[in-house]
Amino acid sequence: MICVLILEILLLGGVIALRRSVVDRGMEWGGMENPEGTTADPVVLSPEERQELVSMSWYQNAESAGSCFFFSVDGSGPERLLRYDYRDMDGQERVDLDGTPVSDEQWEALTDLLRQSELPGYVPLSPDLLDATDSPLQVCWRADGEVLTEDLCGAPAESLRLFLMELAEDTGC
């Protein structure tokens, strides 16, 4: 029993040391967000470029299952559809649906919320991070006949997540 406890302590210490080594090495490379060295800036549009919402897709992977979710709204077809998969506010029950219509009023409310958002650009996380929350939000807008895509970090967008959960509840839950 004592041997097992000692082995667990040594293993835990080794994992912590390895993680610190990876993080330190990542910082030497210029940051953990992008250790491969690519310098492409994320695309974030100005409010003037956000003319007509085409679609939005947002997923979040996190250590806790209750913090993971997926939302997608697509207005490119004849009918605007909402797809979602998340846990309810208590984290107990999974709520998911593969396509429910979104009304014009709901679409306009979502468009306004996204248009006014001031979210930072999305930078992919390093695969070396073991317990980080990854929350890419991709929004497509039509401006002057051209479809423009912006890649945003959805982590600080709690009000958007709550809006989408409410929208899911209103449309098909």
N, C-alpha and C positions, 0 to 999 in steps of 0.2 A: 504494500500500500504506500509506504514511504517512497519507494523507488518510483512508483507511478507519479506521485506528486512532484518529485524532483524532476522527472522527465518532462512533465507538463510545464513546469516553471522554466526549464531550459528552452523548451520549444517556443513558449510565449516570448521569452527574451530574444531568441533568434529571429522571430518574425518582426518584432519591434525594431531590432537593429537593422534588419534587411530593409524594412520600410523607410527608416531614416536614411539609409544609404541611398535608396532610390530617389527619395525626395531631394536630398542634398545634391545628387548627381543631376537631377532634373533642373535644379536651380542654377547649377553651373552651365547647363546647356542653354540657359536663357528663359527658363520658366517651364513648369510642368504642363501647362496647357498644350504645348506644341513642341515636344522634344525632337521631332523629326527635322525641325529647322525651317519648315516652310513659313513664308511670311505673308501669305495671302490674308488680306484684311476681310473680316466678315462684311457682308453687304447689309447696310442699314439705309433705308430710303428717307428722304426728307418728306415732311407732311404734304408738300405740293405734288410729290410723285405718287402718293397714295390716293389715286383717284377712284378706282372701282375695284372692290374686293372680288377676287376670283376664287381663292381657296385659302385654307389655313390648315396646317397639320402640326400637332404638338404632342410629343411624348416625353415622359420623364421616367428615368430609371433611377432608383434609389435603393439604399440598403434595406429600408423597411417596405414591405409590400403595400402598406397603407399609403405610402407616398408615391407609388408608381401609378401612372395613368396614361391614357391615350385619348386625344380628341382630334377629330378631323371634320372640317366643314368644306363641302365642295359645291360651288355654284357654277361650274363650267358646263353642266348638262342642262337638260330641260327643267329639272327640279333640283332645288338646293337641298342637299342631304347632310345630316349630322350623323357621325359615327363616334362611338365612345366606348371606353372600357376603364373603369376606375372603381375604387372602394368608397362606400358611403362615408359620411363624416365621422362615424364611429369606428370606421376601419373594419367593420364586421362583415358586411355583405358586398359582394361584387356586383356592380351595375354595368351592363354592357348591352349595346344594340348596334346592329350593322345596317344603319341607314333609315333615318326618319326625316320627313320633310321639315324644313325650317320656313316659317312664315316671312313675308316681306318685312314686317315690323321687327321681328327677331334678327333678321339679316342686317337691317339698318342699325340696330343697336350694337351688334357685333362689329360691324364696319366702323362705327363711330369709336367704339372702345379701342379697336386696333389702330385706327388712324391717329388717335390721341396718345397712344402708348409711347413711352420714351425708354424702351428696353435697350440694353446694350447688345452689341453684335455677339453672335455665337462663335465661340472658339472651341473646337473639339477637345475633349479631355484626353489626357494621356491614358493609354490602356494599363499603365503601371499603377494607377490609382485604384486602390482596392475598395474603398467605401465612399467614393464621391457620388454626388447627385448630378446626373447628366440630364439637361432639360432643353433640347433644341426645339425652337418654334420657327416654322417656315411659313411665310405669308406671301401669297402671290397677288399682285395688283395689276390691273390693266390701266395703262396711261398712254394716251395718244396712240391707241391701236397696238401697242406693244405690251407684252406681259413681262413684268419685272418681279423678281423673287428676292425677298430679303430673308436673311438668316439671323434670327434673334435668340438671345438667351432668355428662356422663359422662367428661370428660377425665381426672379423677383416679381413675377406676374400673378400674385395671389388673387387679386381682384378679377383677373381674366379667368382663372381656374374656377372661382366661385360662380362667375357669370355662366360659364360653360356647363357647370354642374346643374345650375338652376335651369338653363336652357334644356338640358337633357331630361330633367324632371318634368318640365312643361311639355316636351314633345313626345315622350314615349315611355317613360319609366314605368 
